Amino acid sequence: MSQITAVGVVLLATVLIGAFGIRMSRTTSDFYVASRTVSPLWNASAIGGEYLSAASFLGVAGLILTFGADMLWLPVGWTGGYLVLLVLVSAPLRRSGAYTLPDFAEARLESMAVRRLSSVLVVLIGWLYLMPQFQSAGLVFRTITGAPPWAGSLLVAAVVAANVLSGGMRSITFVQAFQYWLKLTALALPLVFMLMAWWSGGAPGLAAGDEWALPLHGRDHPVYETYSMILATFLGTMGLPHVLVRFYTNPDGRAARRTTLVVLTLLGAFYVMPAVYGYLGHVYGVPAGDTVVLTLPGRLVGGPVGEFLTALVTAGAFAAFLSTSSGLTVSVAGVIAQDILRGGVRSFRYATVLAVVVPFALAGVARSLPVATVVGLAFAVAASSFCPLLVLGIWWRRLTTTGAFAGLLAGGGLACTAVVVTISGGPHTGWAGSLLAEPAAWTVPVSFTVMVTVSLLTPSRVPRGVARTMVRLHTPETLNVDRGDWRPRHM
């Protein structure tokens, strides 16, 4: 009963905090980018709230418990991705003045074809990322209530839709900032009690020769899969639509850089803890799976305190589902509203329903995989499509419209194909299984190679306004350069 109460408190707090944001959401800019007035600390907390998904809260500990120390690369990669984002993307992206990734693609390449393809990829990545959030919500809700999985998925989907419909980005910013600190507390406080119990019990460790502590075991081609996972996590972060849209909410490029630095600190503090949960789960023989974070406090501490800690962790898990799903829904709805509907607040609200309904339906029919595995596939698609577009679009003036389109189609298309085959027909064995389950090591080079090669072969397709665009992207805010919000031509 305490776990159900904890879930109810999180849901109620989410709705109330979101309602507070409604009073401040009036314009289109409020709904899409919170009128670009979010401070670095507030924005960093919101980024941490939406970035630390079910994969971070539940999946990392589950994979470390199952596969051992080799999976420590996951939290390292997910945190390190923000370092790449800081160095290469954050400030120029904010200076672009765009609302969404397709906005940036059209502004930089001056092509509706590139914009449309970017829109399709944003929606696909968003839905792929949302699906495991809803599946995990169903799993946790079934664990604590015995209800069918669809009930938990529906509950999270409904709350997310209500918040986004009511206040857009400004409302979600308040919600996600609160949820980051709730998730941090929900992991940290039980961990303190569990470490005390572990120490008082003699601090048991690993048995001699335990393969859990050895890297590169338990998979068909561990060296390839590890490096491919590192590449996906480091480069995929900059291509995640719900992450990038956050940088559009900063006042300027300098604030975007400061936000990224704070995010690195917040994520580093968080990601230490799931690894310890995975280790303790292995030491105490907890069954492998995504629920180790939920079951471990009750096993180590027990009694009323253990029950309270389990309720707290459950609340944190639901905060993870809600915050990440909210950010993804905002980014997907923004693209659908601008590129499929007519734009404006009313279109954004219609798009929100579509952004939630499709992944909710997919969560009910798709094969259930470990949540971190599915999220890793979303990172691979992002790394294979938007990472090359952003890096080359920001730093290489010779990128052409044809080259960008061909690279997006090649890298994004191949990665999406690998995802569909893995989710629908897996698990596959041998090299085929490794290449499909961890595609980034070959799809990212393909995308970069195609973009560069085709651009060099089509020099006449360099956008006419590339010189002015590059000046806008790289000129510091202290200089007097026009930085009004960019608008897509079709709006």
Disulfide bonds with the S-S distance in Angstrom:
none
